[in-house]
């Protein structure tokens, strides 16, 4: 039985400070907030590519321009594509697709 990730909240995200190395805060379902050494906070979706089974990271955007709620919505859309056997990153590149706000 897998462990369940503790969901992030707004306060945790706002108080995430840069460290000597980049680090990741996980929200579950593959959604991650990468905190960079320069202080930027970027949303990533980490998933297994449906065909090759390789681990892929897909960037959604930066916080606070992209809120936690929007990042979770984009993650649901991307997870839906993965369950259909479609790589969301490749789909975005082929279709010049942007997730809907």
Sine and cosine of phi, psi and omega as CSV:
sin_phi,cos_phi,sin_psi,cos_psi,sin_omega,cos_omega
0.00,0.00,0.78,-0.62,-0.05,-1.00
-0.98,0.22,0.31,-0.95,0.05,-1.00
-1.00,0.08,0.52,-0.86,0.02,-1.00
-0.99,-0.13,0.77,-0.63,-0.01,-1.00
-0.95,0.31,0.60,-0.80,0.10,-0.99
-0.99,0.16,0.80,-0.61,-0.03,-1.00
-0.93,0.36,0.57,-0.82,0.08,-1.00
-0.96,0.28,0.40,-0.92,0.16,-0.99
-0.80,-0.59,0.20,-0.98,-0.09,-1.00
-0.84,0.54,-0.65,0.76,-0.05,-1.00
-0.90,0.43,-0.67,0.74,0.02,-1.00
-0.88,0.48,-0.66,0.75,-0.03,-1.00
-0.92,0.39,-0.72,0.69,-0.03,-1.00
-0.91,0.42,-0.50,0.87,-0.03,-1.00
-1.00,-0.09,0.09,1.00,0.04,-1.00
-0.95,0.32,0.92,-0.39,-0.06,-1.00
-0.97,-0.24,0.50,-0.87,0.03,-1.00
-0.91,0.42,0.50,-0.86,0.06,-1.00
-0.83,-0.55,-0.14,-0.99,0.00,-1.00
-0.90,0.43,-0.51,0.86,0.02,-1.00
-0.82,-0.58,0.40,-0.92,0.12,-0.99
-0.88,0.48,0.54,-0.84,0.09,-1.00
-0.59,-0.81,0.22,-0.97,-0.12,-0.99
-0.84,-0.54,0.69,-0.72,0.18,-0.98
-0.94,-0.33,0.81,-0.58,-0.07,-1.00
-0.99,-0.13,0.65,-0.76,0.04,-1.00
-0.96,-0.28,-0.13,0.99,-0.06,-1.00
0.99,-0.12,0.29,-0.96,0.00,-1.00
0.85,0.53,0.37,0.93,0.03,-1.00
1.00,-0.03,-0.12,0.99,0.01,-1.00
-0.99,0.16,0.76,-0.65,-0.02,-1.00
-0.72,-0.70,0.53,-0.85,0.15,-0.99
-0.94,-0.35,0.91,-0.40,0.01,-1.00
-1.00,-0.05,0.86,-0.51,0.03,-1.00
-0.99,-0.17,0.89,-0.45,-0.09,-1.00
-1.00,0.01,0.31,-0.95,0.00,-1.00
-0.90,0.44,-0.42,0.91,0.01,-1.00
-1.00,0.09,0.00,1.00,0.04,-1.00
0.99,-0.13,-0.15,0.99,0.02,-1.00
-0.96,0.29,0.50,-0.87,0.00,-1.00
-0.82,-0.57,0.89,-0.46,-0.13,-0.99
-0.88,-0.48,0.69,-0.73,0.06,-1.00
-1.00,0.09,0.75,-0.66,0.07,-1.00
-0.78,-0.63,0.52,-0.85,0.15,-0.99
-0.91,-0.42,0.85,-0.53,-0.01,-1.00
-0.96,-0.27,0.82,-0.58,-0.04,-1.00
-0.52,-0.85,0.20,-0.98,0.10,-1.00
-1.00,-0.10,0.80,-0.60,0.01,-1.00
-0.87,0.49,0.80,-0.60,-0.13,-0.99
-0.84,0.55,-0.61,0.80,-0.07,-1.00
-1.00,0.07,-0.73,0.68,-0.10,-1.00
-1.00,-0.06,-0.23,0.97,-0.03,-1.00
0.90,0.44,0.29,0.96,0.05,-1.00
-0.99,0.14,0.54,-0.84,0.03,-1.00
-0.96,0.27,0.76,-0.66,-0.03,-1.00
-0.76,-0.65,0.63,-0.78,0.12,-0.99
-0.94,-0.34,0.73,-0.68,-0.01,-1.00
-0.85,-0.53,0.83,-0.56,0.00,-1.00
-0.99,0.13,0.66,-0.75,0.06,-1.00
-0.97,-0.24,-0.59,0.81,-0.05,-1.00
0.44,-0.90,-0.08,-1.00,-0.08,-1.00
-0.98,-0.21,0.52,-0.85,0.16,-0.99
-1.00,0.01,0.70,-0.72,0.25,0.97
-0.99,-0.12,0.01,1.00,0.02,-1.00
-0.86,0.52,-0.58,0.82,0.05,-1.00
-0.92,-0.40,0.90,-0.43,-0.08,-1.00
-0.97,0.25,0.20,-0.98,0.06,-1.00
-0.87,0.49,-0.69,0.73,0.00,-1.00
-0.89,0.46,-0.68,0.73,0.02,-1.00
-0.91,0.41,-0.67,0.74,0.01,-1.00
-0.88,0.47,-0.64,0.77,0.05,-1.00
-0.91,0.41,-0.62,0.79,0.03,-1.00
-0.90,0.43,-0.70,0.71,0.03,-1.00
-0.88,0.47,-0.61,0.80,0.01,-1.00
-0.89,0.45,-0.68,0.74,0.03,-1.00
-0.88,0.48,-0.67,0.74,0.03,-1.00
-0.89,0.45,-0.69,0.72,-0.01,-1.00
-0.92,0.39,-0.65,0.76,0.04,-1.00
-0.89,0.46,-0.59,0.80,0.04,-1.00
-0.88,0.47,-0.67,0.74,0.04,-1.00
-0.90,0.44,-0.67,0.75,-0.01,-1.00
-0.88,0.48,-0.67,0.75,0.00,-1.00
-0.92,0.40,-0.38,0.93,0.06,-1.00
-1.00,0.04,0.02,1.00,0.00,-1.00
0.99,0.12,0.30,0.95,-0.02,-1.00
-0.94,-0.35,0.77,-0.64,0.08,-1.00
-0.97,0.25,0.88,-0.47,-0.06,-1.00
-0.89,0.46,-0.57,0.82,0.00,-1.00
-0.92,0.38,-0.71,0.71,0.02,-1.00
-0.91,0.40,-0.63,0.77,0.02,-1.00
-0.88,0.48,-0.68,0.73,0.02,-1.00
-0.89,0.45,-0.68,0.73,-0.03,-1.00
-0.93,0.38,-0.65,0.76,-0.02,-1.00
-0.94,0.34,-0.64,0.77,-0.10,-1.00
-1.00,-0.07,-0.06,1.00,-0.20,-0.98
0.77,0.63,0.70,0.71,-0.14,-0.99
-0.99,0.11,0.71,-0.70,0.16,-0.99
-0.86,-0.51,0.63,-0.78,0.03,-1.00
-0.92,0.39,0.57,-0.82,-0.07,-1.00
-1.00,0.09,0.68,-0.73,0.02,-1.00
-0.99,0.14,0.00,0.00,0.00,0.00
